[in-house]
């Protein structure tokens, strides 16, 4: 989302573009493509987009890499424990 990832990963995920003007349009969401199989649901592109979309907005909008890592780690620990 911040152009820090390698090109080959950026090509696998697409930003979500709504056809309507919605408040959710500014949430830095990624498009989750529809699949017909469980294997398709588990593909990197879909799994990464789903995980990213489920993150809190404060983590998705963080500009500092150190803060991002700290917030992400805290988020995962809260989920696990």
Beta strands, then each sheet from edge to edge (+ up, - down):
end
